[in-house]
Amino acid sequence: MHKTQAESLEFLQSFIPKLEKNPPGREVVLCVPFTSLGIMTKNLATSLVKLGAQNIHWEDKGAYTGEIAGSMLTEIGINYVIVGHSERREYFGDTDETVNLRLLAAQRHSLTPILCVGETKSQRAAQETEKVIINQIKKGMVDVDQHNLVIAYEPIWAIGTGETCEATEANRVIGVIREQLENKDIPIQYGGSVKPDNIDEIMAQSEIDGVLVGGASLDPVGFARIVNYQ
């Protein structure tokens, strides 16, 4: 929950020029608050940067005050939507079952959902990481089309804490996630205190296809360094 429309435009003016040397085939997606989606769509029309929303409701319309339907996103040219982010699970009651409904709704509207999974610090300490994540995958992905999906492994204990999961450990867990999938080519990202000074090591890992960036994405210069990783 950052940046007004004016601040979002200011961000783009600084960020976009820094992508000129970005390697071909590398996809950049900005998942911004609902209020900024419209104005950013207009200002990214000629850019390779795509837009994503931060949530979607599972119904197409109805008495769901404060929610956003898939058709409201596709109407303004949105391509992606984050589903099941740890903050939605922790603060707003999302469960594996509602995450599944949101995934299905996104795909019904031809949006590509970014499914977030990950364990808490207590779950990791109890050596339940694999069990928790496999359970999230199995319950969350019922009837989901695995050919229109991105998965993000975000260990909750590493989000916004400055405590980063070791790149090799993130790689191992993402390998475990991939083993649960019918489509082994689903892009799987790592998210959790990704910064300009650790992005190269993270992206050097064999199983990690990309990153889901939180706080570090708010600075256009630092985020451009992440996007232009070596």
C-alpha positions in Angstrom: 0.0 0.0 0.0 2.4 2.6 -1.3 2.3 5.6 -3.8 -0.5 7.8 -4.9 -1.1 8.3 -8.7 1.2 11.3 -8.8 3.9 9.3 -7.0 3.4 6.4 -9.3 4.0 8.6 -12.3 7.1 10.1 -10.7 8.4 6.5 -10.2 7.9 5.6 -13.8 9.7 8.7 -15.0 12.8 7.6 -13.1 12.4 3.8 -13.6 11.6 3.3 -17.3 14.7 5.0 -18.7 16.9 2.7 -16.7 15.5 -0.4 -18.5 17.1 0.5 -21.9 19.8 -2.1 -21.4 17.6 -4.7 -20.0 18.2 -8.1 -21.8 15.6 -9.2 -24.3 13.1 -11.8 -23.0 13.3 -10.6 -19.4 9.8 -9.7 -18.2 9.1 -6.9 -15.8 5.7 -6.6 -14.0 4.7 -3.9 -11.6 1.9 -4.9 -9.2 0.5 -1.6 -7.9 -2.5 -0.5 -5.8 -5.8 -0.5 -7.6 -5.9 3.3 -7.6 -2.7 3.6 -9.7 -3.5 0.8 -12.3 -5.5 3.0 -14.6 -3.1 5.9 -14.9 -0.1 3.6 -15.2 -1.7 1.6 -18.0 -1.9 4.8 -20.0 1.7 5.7 -19.3 3.0 2.2 -20.1 1.3 1.7 -23.4 4.5 1.8 -25.4 6.6 0.1 -22.7 7.5 -3.6 -22.3 6.6 -3.3 -18.6 3.4 -5.1 -17.8 1.0 -4.4 -14.9 -0.5 -6.6 -12.2 -3.0 -6.1 -9.5 -2.4 -7.1 -5.9 -5.6 -9.1 -5.4 -8.8 -10.3 -7.1 -12.2 -11.5 -5.8 -13.5 -14.9 -6.8 -17.0 -13.6 -7.9 -17.5 -11.7 -11.1 -19.9 -9.2 -9.4 -22.1 -8.9 -6.3 -22.4 -7.5 -2.8 -18.7 -7.6 -1.9 -17.9 -4.1 -0.9 -14.3 -3.2 -1.3 -13.4 -6.1 -3.6 -12.3 -6.0 -7.2 -13.6 -8.4 -10.0 -11.5 -9.8 -12.8 -13.4 -7.9 -15.5 -12.6 -4.6 -13.8 -8.9 -5.5 -14.2 -9.0 -6.8 -17.8 -11.0 -3.8 -18.9 -8.0 -1.6 -18.3 -5.4 -3.9 -19.7 -4.0 -5.7 -16.6 -2.1 -8.9 -17.3 -1.2 -10.3 -13.8 -2.6 -10.5 -10.3 -1.0 -11.6 -7.1 -3.0 -14.2 -5.2 -2.5 -15.5 -1.7 0.3 -13.0 -0.6 1.3 -13.7 2.9 -0.1 -10.4 4.1 -3.5 -11.2 2.6 -3.3 -14.6 4.4 -2.1 -13.1 7.7 -4.1 -9.9 8.0 -7.2 -10.4 5.9 -8.1 -14.1 6.4 -7.2 -15.6 3.1 -7.1 -19.4 3.3 -5.9 -22.1 0.9 -9.5 -22.5 -0.1 -10.2 -18.8 -0.9 -6.8 -18.6 -2.6 -7.9 -21.4 -4.9 -11.1 -19.5 -5.7 -9.1 -16.4 -6.5 -6.7 -18.4 -8.8 -9.6 -19.8 -10.7 -11.3 -16.4 -11.1 -8.0 -14.9 -12.4 -7.7 -17.6 -15.0 -11.3 -17.4 -15.9 -10.6 -13.8 -16.9 -7.4 -14.7 -18.7 -5.2 -13.1 -16.1 -2.0 -14.8 -15.0 -2.1 -15.3 -11.3 1.1 -15.2 -9.2 0.5 -17.7 -6.4 2.4 -17.0 -3.2 3.3 -19.8 -0.8 5.6 -19.8 2.2 6.2 -20.8 5.8 6.4 -18.8 9.1 9.4 -18.7 11.3 7.8 -21.0 13.8 7.0 -23.5 11.1 10.5 -23.4 9.8 11.9 -23.9 13.3 9.6 -26.9 13.7 11.1 -28.3 10.4 7.6 -28.1 8.8 8.7 -26.0 5.7 8.1 -28.7 3.1 4.9 -30.0 4.7 3.4 -26.5 4.9 4.3 -25.5 1.3 3.2 -28.8 -0.2 -0.1 -28.5 1.6 -0.5 -24.9 0.3 0.2 -26.1 -3.3 -2.1 -29.1 -3.1 -5.1 -27.2 -1.6 -4.5 -23.9 -3.5 -4.1 -25.4 -6.9 -7.2 -27.6 -7.2 -8.4 -27.5 -10.9 -6.0 -24.7 -11.6 -4.5 -24.5 -15.2 -0.8 -25.0 -14.7 0.0 -23.5 -18.1 -1.2 -20.0 -17.0 0.5 -19.5 -13.6 3.5 -18.1 -11.8 4.4 -19.3 -8.3 6.3 -17.2 -5.8 8.0 -18.8 -2.8 8.0 -16.1 -0.1 9.3 -17.4 3.3 7.2 -15.2 5.6 10.1 -14.8 8.1 12.2 -13.1 5.4 9.6 -10.6 4.3 10.5 -7.0 5.3 12.7 -8.3 8.1 16.0 -7.8 6.4 16.5 -11.5 7.1 17.0 -13.2 3.7 16.7 -16.9 3.0 20.0 -18.2 1.8 20.0 -18.4 -2.0 20.9 -22.0 -1.9 18.1 -22.8 0.5 15.6 -20.8 -1.5 16.7 -22.8 -4.5 16.2 -26.1 -2.6 12.7 -25.2 -1.5 11.7 -24.0 -5.0 13.0 -27.4 -6.3 10.6 -29.1 -3.8 7.8 -26.9 -5.1 8.6 -27.9 -8.7 8.5 -31.5 -7.8 4.8 -31.1 -6.8 3.8 -29.7 -10.3 2.6 -31.5 -13.4 4.0 -28.7 -15.5 7.6 -28.4 -14.5 8.1 -25.3 -16.6 5.9 -23.0 -14.4 8.0 -19.9 -13.6 8.8 -20.0 -9.9 10.1 -16.8 -8.2 11.7 -16.1 -4.8 10.4 -13.3 -2.6 11.7 -12.1 0.7 14.1 -9.2 1.3 15.3 -9.2 -2.3 17.8 -6.3 -2.6 20.2 -4.9 -5.2 23.1 -6.5 -3.3 21.8 -10.0 -3.3 19.9 -10.3 -6.6 22.8 -11.6 -8.7 23.4 -14.5 -6.3 19.7 -15.3 -6.1 19.3 -15.3 -9.9 22.4 -17.5 -10.3 20.5 -20.4 -8.7 19.3 -23.2 -11.1 15.7 -23.4 -9.9 14.9 -19.7 -9.4 13.2 -18.1 -12.5 12.6 -14.6 -11.1 11.9 -12.6 -8.0 8.9 -11.1 -6.3 10.2 -7.8 -4.8 8.6 -5.9 -2.0 10.1 -2.9 -0.2 13.1 -2.7 -2.5 10.8 -2.1 -5.5 9.7 1.3 -4.1 13.1 2.9 -5.1 13.2 3.2 -8.9 17.0 3.2 -9.0 17.5 0.2 -6.7 14.6 -1.7 -8.4 16.1 -1.0 -11.8 19.4 -2.6 -10.5 17.4 -5.7 -9.5 15.6 -5.9 -12.9 18.9 -5.5 -14.7 20.6 -8.2 -12.6 23.7 -9.8 -14.1 
